[in-house]
Amino acid sequence: MALVIMCSQGKAQIVAVNTDLLMDLAQTPSFGAELVIGERSTIGLNALYNKNPWGKTMRVLGVQPEYRHYFSGRPMYREFIGLGGLIATYDITWAGKVYEGLGMGLGLTFGYVFPLTKRINLDCHAGFGLMAYNHKEYYVGDKYDTDYSIDGEQRTNAKGYYILPTRIGVSITYIIK
């Protein structure tokens, strides 16, 4: 009974879905959802994937959770700061080398949301953060998978961290409710 009373007194949650237009142009389709959790805050989750964009040999699959605080007093409107994470698996061939592994990190995002209509927003954002990686790094043509395995298990040979952009984009957002 208490649960019924609490649910009937709760406010309707605002939910929005989005896609990052810059990522889409880079042939890395993305899809996200954002949920209002307070007067000035939202939580969101974005996913992205690519395979051989622009004819380059690469595959990236990533997920980005994010908490946003809006300074305007209204969520999904005007300026915000976000705290987000990123976890991605990748297999990239670049300049004769192969990088295959996992990256993860935390970062800050700054942005501004422009309302275009009652339900459609344009979200411009940029962020940076500390990214850690653990991957196999070898030259194209090496027999890494057989030469660098122990008891049949492949091992990574490179790990470290960088300060990198974690989110840069222009998203179109549709507010469902």
ROLUM-374300 format. One line per 5 residues: for each residue x negated, y, z negated of C-alpha. Coordinates in nm, 2 decimals, padded with zeros to 4 digits. Example, Ala and Ser with C-alpha at 12.3 -4.5 7.8 and 13.67 -1.06 7.14 Angstrom:
BEGIN
-01.23/-00.45/-00.78  -01.37/-00.11/-00.71
***
This chain:
BEGIN
00.00/00.00/00.00  -00.28/00.24/-00.09  -00.44/00.18/00.26  -00.11/00.27/00.43  -00.09/00.60/00.23
-00.45/00.69/00.31  -00.40/00.61/00.68  -00.09/00.82/00.70  -00.26/01.12/00.54  -00.57/01.10/00.77
-00.61/01.34/01.06  -00.62/01.22/01.42  -00.98/01.16/01.53  -01.11/01.33/01.84  -01.29/01.09/02.07
-01.48/01.19/02.39  -01.66/01.00/02.66  -01.95/01.14/02.87  -02.21/01.08/03.14  -02.54/01.26/03.17
-02.54/01.42/03.52  -02.93/01.46/03.53  -02.98/01.09/03.44  -02.72/00.99/03.70  -02.92/01.20/03.96
-03.24/01.02/03.85  -03.06/00.69/03.94  -03.03/00.60/03.57  -02.66/00.57/03.50  -02.56/00.66/03.15
-02.24/00.63/02.95  -02.16/00.77/02.61  -01.90/00.82/02.35  -01.87/01.09/02.07  -01.65/01.08/01.76
-01.56/01.38/01.54  -01.64/01.29/01.18  -01.60/01.63/01.01  -01.52/02.00/01.06  -01.87/02.06/01.21
-02.01/01.72/01.30  -01.99/01.43/01.54  -02.16/01.09/01.59  -02.23/00.96/01.93  -02.38/00.66/02.11
-02.52/00.67/02.46  -02.65/00.39/02.68  -02.86/00.41/02.99  -02.99/00.16/03.24  -03.19/00.16/03.56
-03.35/-00.09/03.80  -03.58/00.02/04.07  -03.47/00.39/04.10  -03.60/00.57/04.41  -03.77/00.25/04.52
-04.00/00.25/04.22  -04.07/-00.08/04.05  -03.91/-00.03/03.70  -03.64/-00.14/03.47  -03.53/00.05/03.16
-03.24/-00.03/02.92  -03.19/00.21/02.63  -02.94/00.31/02.35  -02.93/00.65/02.18  -02.73/00.70/01.86
-02.70/01.06/01.75  -02.55/01.28/01.47  -02.47/01.64/01.57  -02.40/01.94/01.36  -02.22/02.23/01.53
-02.28/02.58/01.41  -01.96/02.73/01.55  -01.74/02.56/01.28  -01.57/02.35/01.55  -01.71/02.01/01.68
-01.79/01.98/02.05  -01.80/02.35/02.09  -02.10/02.59/02.14  -02.44/02.55/01.98  -02.56/02.24/01.79
-02.85/02.05/01.65  -02.87/01.68/01.65  -03.07/01.40/01.49  -03.10/01.10/01.71  -03.27/00.77/01.77
-03.38/00.59/02.08  -03.45/00.23/02.14  -03.54/00.10/02.49  -03.69/-00.20/02.66  -03.88/-00.13/02.97
-04.08/-00.30/03.25  -04.26/-00.03/03.46  -04.52/-00.06/03.73  -04.71/00.27/03.76  -05.04/00.35/03.94
-05.14/-00.02/03.96  -05.06/-00.10/03.60  -04.77/-00.28/03.44  -04.61/-00.17/03.11  -04.36/-00.41/02.96
-04.23/-00.37/02.61  -04.02/-00.19/02.36  -04.01/00.17/02.25  -03.82/00.33/01.96  -03.82/00.66/01.79
-03.64/00.95/01.62  -03.60/01.31/01.74  -03.42/01.64/01.72  -03.18/01.76/01.99  -03.08/02.12/02.05
-02.79/02.22/02.28  -02.49/02.42/02.38  -02.15/02.29/02.48  -01.94/02.50/02.73  -01.57/02.43/02.74
-01.46/02.41/03.10  -01.09/02.31/03.04  -00.90/02.19/02.74  -01.04/01.84/02.78  -01.36/01.88/02.98
-01.69/02.02/02.85  -02.03/02.08/02.99  -02.30/01.98/02.74  -02.66/02.11/02.80  -02.92/01.96/02.56
-03.29/01.91/02.52  -03.48/01.72/02.25  -03.81/01.58/02.15  -03.93/01.33/01.89  -04.18/01.08/01.78
-04.17/00.76/01.99  -04.35/00.44/01.90  -04.42/00.17/02.15  -04.54/-00.19/02.15  -04.60/-00.34/02.50
-04.80/-00.56/02.73  -05.02/-00.34/02.95  -05.21/-00.50/03.24  -05.31/-00.45/03.60  -05.09/-00.57/03.89
-05.22/-00.91/04.00  -05.36/-01.01/03.66  -05.24/-01.34/03.52  -05.15/-01.18/03.19  -04.86/-01.42/03.11
-05.09/-01.72/03.12  -05.42/-01.57/03.03  -05.30/-01.38/02.72  -05.07/-01.62/02.55  -05.12/-01.81/02.23
-04.95/-02.15/02.20  -04.73/-02.05/02.50  -04.62/-01.72/02.34  -04.70/-01.40/02.51  -04.85/-01.12/02.30
-04.85/-00.75/02.33  -05.18/-00.57/02.37  -05.09/-00.20/02.33  -04.91/-00.01/02.06  -04.91/00.34/01.94
-04.69/00.66/01.94  -04.64/00.98/02.12  -04.44/01.30/02.08  -04.22/01.30/02.39  -03.89/01.43/02.52
-03.61/01.21/02.38  -03.31/01.37/02.54  -03.30/01.62/02.82  -02.98/01.65/03.02  -02.65/01.81/03.13
-02.35/01.59/03.04  -01.99/01.62/03.15  -01.76/01.52/02.86  -01.40/01.42/02.87  -01.21/01.45/02.54
-00.96/01.16/02.52  -00.79/01.27/02.20
***
